Amino acid sequence: METTDFYAIAAGGIVVSLILVRVLSYLSHLTTAVSVFVSKHLTYPYLIRRHRLLGPWTHFDVLCHLVYVAANVFCLCYPNLLASDAGRRAGVLSLVNMIFLFAGVHLSFVADLLGISLQRYRGSHRAVGWMVAGLAAVHAVAAVNSAAFTLSDSRNLFAIIGIASLGVLSLLFLPCFRQFAYEIFLRAHQVAACLCVYAVWRHLPLGATSCRLYLYIGTGTFLLTCSMQVLTFIYRNSVFTRRGHPRALVTYVGADSNDKSGAKPIKVSVALSRPLRVHPGQYISLRMSAVGWWSWTQSHPFMVTSWSQGEQSTLELFVQPRRGLTADLLRHAHAGSGVSFSFPAFISGPHGVTAPVAQYETVVLMASGFGVAAVIPYLKQLIHGYNARSSRTRRVHLVWQLRTPDLAVAVQPWLNGLLKDDVLDNGYILAISIYLESGDMPTDRMPFGKHERAVICRGLADIPKIVQTEIDGGYIERLPDVQEERGEVLVMASLSNELRDRLRDTVRNHLRDRVRMTELEFQPGYNEN
Ligand SMILES: Cc1cc2nc3c(=O)[nH]c(=O)nc-3n(C[C@H](O)[C@H](O)[C@H](O)COP(=O)(O)OP(=O)(O)OC[C@H]3O[C@@H](n4cnc5c(N)ncnc54)[C@H](O)[C@@H]3O)c2cc1C
C-alpha cells in the first residue's frame, strides 16, 4: 500500500468514527425515551389490580403471559388441529413445561441461579404450573374422548393419579392455603408434585422415547440443583467440620413485653461458622432446630439488616413475630424477660438480588412496619459510599410509616448509628421521617432524638408531596452561579400493598423527571402488623 492509501484510510476512519459517536449518542437518548415509554405504559401501570385471588398484573405481565399462552397454543395447533394429534401434543407440551417447575426444590436458590428476584420467579413458577395443568387437562379430555380409553389399562389409571395430583397442586395455589399453614402447604405441594412425576413416568408408553427424555431432563435438572444446594449448605454451615454450626442469639427488643398492641420485635444475631459477604437487600433462609417440636423441618427467609463492605461473621435480622416459628421465638425471648437466648441454627443464602444505587443523586427509601429491615443495609451502604466518595448520592431520605411508636424505639440504636456515621465534612446526607398513625404526640411534627435530622410526624405519609420535594432537589447544596444538571432519583420500596400501589402511581407520573422505583425482596404484610 502507498502512503496516500494510509492517509485515505485514516481520514475515512476519523469521519466514520465521528459519525458513529454521533449516532450512538443519539441512540442513547432514544434508549432513555424508549425506556420511559415502556415504563409508563407497560411496566408501571396495572391492568389487573390487586384482588384476593389474583393480581396485581401490569400491562407487561399480561403481555408476557399472553405471549406464553400464544406460543403454547401455536405448538398445540400446528400443523393440524386433529383432536387426537392436539391431545398428544398437549401431553408432550405439558411435559416440556414441567421441566421448568422441577428446576429446584428451593425457589430462592433457582431464582439466584437465574439472577431474578424471588417474587418474579414465584410468578413464573405459578404461570408455568397453570399451563402444565391446562395442557394436561386438554390431553386428558382428548384421551377420554378417544375410543381406546379404558380403566383396565394401568397406564390410564396412572393418568388419573397424575391429573388428580395436578388438581391438588392447582388448589394449593390459592393464597388461603399458603397463609393458613405455610409448612403444610409446602409439604403437600412437594408430595403432590413428586406423585405427579411418578404417575407421568408410569403413564408413558415404552416407545415414547422423546417424552421419557423430557422426564429425564427434568429429573436430572432437579437432582443437579438439589446437589448444588446441599453442597453449598454443607459448606456454609461447616456440617462435617470441627468449626461448629452457626448459632442464633434471639433477643426481644420491644419496649414493653406486656403491651398487647405493640409489634413485639425480635432481633436475631446469627454467628456464622464461616464469614459471608452479603449485599444490601439480600436475605438468608434460617433453620432453627431447637425452637419448637417441628421447627427442624422449617426454614424461613429474613432480610439481613447488617452490612459491611467485606465479609461478615455475624448477621443481624429484625423479625416480626407471627403465628408459627417466629411466635415460638418470641415466647423463648419473653420467657427470659430481657435475656437473650441462643439456638443452633443453619442458614442458606445469601439469596436475592441487590439494586445498584450509587449512580443516583437522591435515594428515597420508603418502608412500612418491619419493611425497614430491607432498607437498613442500603442506608449503611449509601452512607459508606458517600464517606468513601465512591458514589454520586448526595441525599438519602428514609420515610418510615408506622402504626405505633414501639418499632421506632426498637430500631433507634440502628438509626442513631447511621446518623453518627453520616458526618463527612460536617455535612450530612441522611434525613429520616417517621410517620405515626396512632400514639400521643403534642404536635404534628417533632424531632426524634436530639437532632433535627430525624423527625416524627403524625398521620400517613403524603407520598406525592415527598416525591415532588425530592425531585425539586431543594435539600441538595449546589455551587452558586453554576448550572448543574439535576441527577436521577431512585425510590426503593418495602411497603404495604396499599402504599406501594400509591407510590407506583406517583412514580409513574414522574418518569420524565428521571425518577425510578424499585421494589425490594421483602414487602411486609402491613395490615397484619
Ligand atoms: C424474601 C423475604 C424476606 C423476608 N424478610 C423478613 C424480615 O426481615 N423480617 C420479618 O419479620 N419477616 C420477613 N419475611 C417474612 C417472614 O419470612 C415470615 O413472616 C416468616 O417466615 C413467618 O414465619 P412463621 O412460622 O411465624 O409464619 P406463620 O405464622 O406460619 O405465617 C405467617 C405468614 O408468613 C408466611 N410464611 C410462613 N413461612 C414462610 C416461609 N418459609 N417463606 C415465606 N413465607 C412464609 C405465610 O404464608 C403467612 O402469610 C420475609 C419474607 C420473604 C419472602
The ligand as a MOL file (V3000), in Angstrom:
LIG
                    3D

  0  0  0     0  0            999 V3000
M  V30 BEGIN CTAB
M  V30 COUNTS 53 58 0 0 0
M  V30 BEGIN ATOM
M  V30 1 C -37.6340 -12.5830 50.8870 0
M  V30 2 C -38.3090 -12.4470 52.2300 0
M  V30 3 C -37.6880 -11.7320 53.2380 0
M  V30 4 C -38.3040 -11.5950 54.4780 0
M  V30 5 N -37.6870 -10.8580 55.4530 0
M  V30 6 C -38.2910 -10.6850 56.6500 0
M  V30 7 C -37.6770 -9.9010 57.6750 0
M  V30 8 O -36.5910 -9.3550 57.5100 0
M  V30 9 N -38.3410 -9.7700 58.8500 0
M  V30 10 C -39.5590 -10.3660 59.0770 0
M  V30 11 O -40.1130 -10.2100 60.1640 0
M  V30 12 N -40.1550 -11.1120 58.1210 0
M  V30 13 C -39.5520 -11.2980 56.9200 0
M  V30 14 N -40.1540 -12.0670 55.9520 0
M  V30 15 C -41.4170 -12.7420 56.2680 0
M  V30 16 C -41.0680 -13.9920 57.1060 0
M  V30 17 O -40.3430 -14.9060 56.3260 0
M  V30 18 C -42.3390 -14.6620 57.6230 0
M  V30 19 O -43.0350 -13.7350 58.4100 0
M  V30 20 C -41.9570 -15.8580 58.4800 0
M  V30 21 O -41.4690 -16.8910 57.6590 0
M  V30 22 C -43.1700 -16.3080 59.2440 0
M  V30 23 O -42.8490 -17.4750 59.9710 0
M  V30 24 P -43.9780 -18.1610 60.8900 0
M  V30 25 O -43.6820 -19.6270 61.0170 0
M  V30 26 O -44.0870 -17.4250 62.1780 0
M  V30 27 O -45.2140 -17.9230 59.9360 0
M  V30 28 P -46.7640 -18.2210 60.0540 0
M  V30 29 O -47.3630 -17.5260 61.2160 0
M  V30 30 O -46.9850 -19.6860 59.9290 0
M  V30 31 O -47.2610 -17.4980 58.7090 0
M  V30 32 C -47.3010 -16.0750 58.6100 0
M  V30 33 C -47.1210 -15.6480 57.1500 0
M  V30 34 O -45.7690 -15.9150 56.7410 0
M  V30 35 C -45.7620 -16.6990 55.5420 0
M  V30 36 N -44.6810 -17.6820 55.6790 0
M  V30 37 C -44.5680 -18.6370 56.6300 0
M  V30 38 N -43.4510 -19.3630 56.4340 0
M  V30 39 C -42.8660 -18.8560 55.3210 0
M  V30 40 C -41.6960 -19.1930 54.5830 0
M  V30 41 N -40.9070 -20.2070 54.9490 0
M  V30 42 N -41.4060 -18.4780 53.4810 0
M  V30 43 C -42.1830 -17.4440 53.0920 0
M  V30 44 N -43.3010 -17.0730 53.7410 0
M  V30 45 C -43.6400 -17.7770 54.8400 0
M  V30 46 C -47.1330 -17.3950 55.4940 0
M  V30 47 O -47.5620 -17.6150 54.1600 0
M  V30 48 C -48.0360 -16.3890 56.1690 0
M  V30 49 O -48.5160 -15.4360 55.2410 0
M  V30 50 C -39.5610 -12.2080 54.7090 0
M  V30 51 C -40.1870 -12.9280 53.6890 0
M  V30 52 C -39.5720 -13.0490 52.4670 0
M  V30 53 C -40.2640 -13.8190 51.3700 0
M  V30 END ATOM
M  V30 BEGIN BOND
M  V30 1 1 1 2
M  V30 2 1 2 3
M  V30 3 2 2 52
M  V30 4 2 3 4
M  V30 5 1 4 5
M  V30 6 1 4 50
M  V30 7 2 5 6
M  V30 8 1 6 7
M  V30 9 1 6 13
M  V30 10 2 7 8
M  V30 11 1 7 9
M  V30 12 1 9 10
M  V30 13 2 10 11
M  V30 14 1 10 12
M  V30 15 2 12 13
M  V30 16 1 13 14
M  V30 17 1 14 15
M  V30 18 1 14 50
M  V30 19 1 15 16
M  V30 20 1 16 17
M  V30 21 1 16 18
M  V30 22 1 18 19
M  V30 23 1 18 20
M  V30 24 1 20 21
M  V30 25 1 20 22
M  V30 26 1 22 23
M  V30 27 1 23 24
M  V30 28 2 24 25
M  V30 29 1 24 26
M  V30 30 1 24 27
M  V30 31 1 27 28
M  V30 32 2 28 29
M  V30 33 1 28 30
M  V30 34 1 28 31
M  V30 35 1 31 32
M  V30 36 1 32 33
M  V30 37 1 33 34
M  V30 38 1 33 48
M  V30 39 1 34 35
M  V30 40 1 35 36
M  V30 41 1 35 46
M  V30 42 1 36 37
M  V30 43 1 36 45
M  V30 44 2 37 38
M  V30 45 1 38 39
M  V30 46 1 39 40
M  V30 47 2 39 45
M  V30 48 1 40 41
M  V30 49 2 40 42
M  V30 50 1 42 43
M  V30 51 2 43 44
M  V30 52 1 44 45
M  V30 53 1 46 47
M  V30 54 1 46 48
M  V30 55 1 48 49
M  V30 56 2 50 51
M  V30 57 1 51 52
M  V30 58 1 52 53
M  V30 END BOND
M  V30 END CTAB
M  END
